[in-house]
Amino acid sequence: MAKAHKTAANGPVNIRAEFRKLGILVEHGNDQFRAVREQYGSIQRTLDSHTQALATHTRILDYHSRLLEHHSELLEAHSETLKSHTEMIASLSVDMAIVKQDIALIKSAFKQKVDRDEFAALERRVALLERKR
């Protein structure tokens, strides 16, 4: 038979029953800890997968940063080329205006000159006039 101890407030206490209750509480606590451990493991796996995803995203971001830097350098080089071409086009435009003026002068000079046929006719007339004299 189980020993009963007297307590002042509650009366006699059965120690075996108390140990059983304590065992049940310990089992319940162990179940709760097991559930927490399982949740922790699941959380840890999720955290590990997120860490891997972040590492992948970091590598992708680094690649895109290098690519953006390369494209910026190309854009800068193209801007310099465009500036150079703009200056060349401006120079060609000035040269073309000068050529147009020169052609206009040559055209007017040709209009004032006689061609070979007219010159030959004038020579004959002058020769006739000189003979008559």
C-alpha contacts under 8 A as a table, 3 or more apart, distances in Angstrom:
res1	aa1	res2	aa2	distance
2	A	14	N	6.54
2	A	15	I	7.08
2	A	16	R	6.58
3	K	14	N	6.30
3	K	15	I	6.69
4	A	12	P	5.54
4	A	13	V	5.20
4	A	14	N	4.86
4	A	15	I	6.66
5	H	12	P	5.15
5	H	13	V	5.18
5	H	14	N	6.88
5	H	15	I	7.68
6	K	10	N	7.96
6	K	11	G	5.50
6	K	12	P	4.18
6	K	13	V	6.17
7	T	10	N	5.78
7	T	11	G	5.17
7	T	12	P	5.97
7	T	13	V	7.08
8	A	11	G	6.27
10	N	13	V	7.75
13	V	18	E	7.79
14	N	17	A	5.42
14	N	18	E	6.31
15	I	18	E	4.92
15	I	19	F	6.12
16	R	19	F	5.01
16	R	20	R	6.15
17	A	20	R	5.01
17	A	21	K	6.18
18	E	21	K	5.03
18	E	22	L	6.06
19	F	22	L	4.85
19	F	23	G	5.99
20	R	23	G	4.95
20	R	24	I	6.18
21	K	24	I	5.07
21	K	25	L	6.21
22	L	25	L	5.01
22	L	26	V	6.14
23	G	26	V	5.00
23	G	27	E	6.11
24	I	27	E	5.07
24	I	28	H	6.09
25	L	28	H	5.02
25	L	29	G	6.06
26	V	29	G	4.96
26	V	30	N	6.07
27	E	30	N	4.97
27	E	31	D	6.18
28	H	31	D	5.08
28	H	32	Q	6.27
29	G	32	Q	5.03
29	G	33	F	6.16
30	N	33	F	5.00
30	N	34	R	6.04
31	D	34	R	5.03
31	D	35	A	6.24
32	Q	35	A	5.13
32	Q	36	V	6.27
33	F	36	V	4.96
33	F	37	R	6.07
34	R	37	R	4.99
34	R	38	E	6.19
35	A	38	E	5.12
35	A	39	Q	6.20
36	V	39	Q	5.05
36	V	40	Y	6.01
37	R	40	Y	4.95
37	R	41	G	6.16
38	E	41	G	5.09
38	E	42	S	6.26
39	Q	42	S	5.06
39	Q	43	I	6.05
40	Y	43	I	5.00
40	Y	44	Q	5.97
41	G	44	Q	4.97
41	G	45	R	6.21
42	S	45	R	5.18
42	S	46	T	6.24
43	I	46	T	5.06
43	I	47	L	6.03
44	Q	47	L	4.96
44	Q	48	D	6.08
45	R	48	D	5.01
45	R	49	S	6.24
46	T	49	S	5.15
46	T	50	H	6.18
47	L	50	H	5.03
47	L	51	T	6.09
48	D	51	T	4.97
48	D	52	Q	6.28
49	S	52	Q	5.09
49	S	53	A	6.19
50	H	53	A	4.96
50	H	54	L	6.06
51	T	54	L	5.08
51	T	55	A	6.17
52	Q	55	A	5.03
52	Q	56	T	6.23
53	A	56	T	5.08
53	A	57	H	6.11
54	L	57	H	4.96
54	L	58	T	5.96
55	A	58	T	5.00
55	A	59	R	6.31
56	T	59	R	5.19
56	T	60	I	6.28
57	H	60	I	4.99
57	H	61	L	5.98
58	T	61	L	5.00
58	T	62	D	6.09
59	R	62	D	5.06
59	R	63	Y	6.22
60	I	63	Y	5.08
60	I	64	H	6.17
61	L	64	H	5.03
61	L	65	S	6.04
62	D	65	S	5.01
62	D	66	R	6.28
63	Y	66	R	5.19
63	Y	67	L	6.12
64	H	67	L	4.88
64	H	68	L	5.95
65	S	68	L	5.05
65	S	69	E	6.18
66	R	69	E	5.05
66	R	70	H	6.20
67	L	70	H	5.06
67	L	71	H	6.16
68	L	71	H	5.05
68	L	72	S	6.05
69	E	72	S	5.01
69	E	73	E	6.30
70	H	73	E	5.13
70	H	74	L	6.29
71	H	74	L	4.94
71	H	75	L	6.02
72	S	75	L	5.01
72	S	76	E	6.13
73	E	76	E	5.05
73	E	77	A	6.24
74	L	77	A	5.05
74	L	78	H	6.12
75	L	78	H	5.01
75	L	79	S	6.06
76	E	79	S	5.00
76	E	80	E	6.35
77	A	80	E	5.14
77	A	81	T	6.28
78	H	81	T	4.94
78	H	82	L	6.01
79	S	82	L	5.00
79	S	83	K	6.13
80	E	83	K	5.06
80	E	84	S	6.21
81	T	84	S	5.05
81	T	85	H	6.12
82	L	85	H	5.04
82	L	86	T	6.03
83	K	86	T	5.08
83	K	87	E	6.34
84	S	87	E	5.20
84	S	88	M	6.28
85	H	88	M	4.93
85	H	89	I	6.07
86	T	89	I	5.13
86	T	90	A	6.22
87	E	90	A	5.11
87	E	91	S	6.26
88	M	91	S	5.05
88	M	92	L	6.13
89	I	92	L	4.97
89	I	93	S	6.02
90	A	93	S	5.03
90	A	94	V	6.39
91	S	94	V	5.23
91	S	95	D	6.24
92	L	95	D	4.93
92	L	96	M	5.96
93	S	96	M	5.05
93	S	97	A	6.28
94	V	97	A	5.17
94	V	98	I	6.44
95	D	98	I	5.12
95	D	99	V	6.24
96	M	99	V	4.95
96	M	100	K	6.14
97	A	100	K	5.12
97	A	101	Q	6.34
98	I	101	Q	5.13
98	I	102	D	6.21
99	V	102	D	5.01
99	V	103	I	6.13
100	K	103	I	5.12
100	K	104	A	6.21
101	Q	104	A	5.10
101	Q	105	L	6.34
102	D	105	L	5.11
102	D	106	I	6.22
103	I	106	I	4.99
103	I	107	K	6.06
104	A	107	K	5.13
104	A	108	S	6.32
105	L	108	S	5.25
105	L	109	A	6.14
106	I	109	A	4.97
106	I	110	F	6.14
107	K	110	F	5.14
107	K	111	K	6.31
108	S	111	K	5.06
108	S	112	Q	6.49
109	A	112	Q	5.23
109	A	113	K	6.42
110	F	113	K	5.14
110	F	114	V	7.77
111	K	114	V	7.75
114	V	118	E	5.93
114	V	119	F	6.29
115	D	118	E	5.45
115	D	119	F	6.20
116	R	119	F	4.89
116	R	120	A	6.06
117	D	120	A	5.14
117	D	121	A	6.26
118	E	121	A	5.08
118	E	122	L	6.18
119	F	122	L	5.05
119	F	123	E	6.21
120	A	123	E	5.06
120	A	124	R	6.40
121	A	124	R	5.24
121	A	125	R	6.36
122	L	125	R	5.09
122	L	126	V	6.13
123	E	126	V	5.14
123	E	127	A	6.06
124	R	127	A	4.99
124	R	128	L	6.14
125	R	128	L	5.08
125	R	129	L	6.13
126	V	129	L	5.02
126	V	130	E	6.08
127	A	130	E	5.10
127	A	131	R	6.28
128	L	131	R	5.18
128	L	132	K	6.34
129	L	132	K	5.18
129	L	133	R	6.52
130	E	133	R	5.26
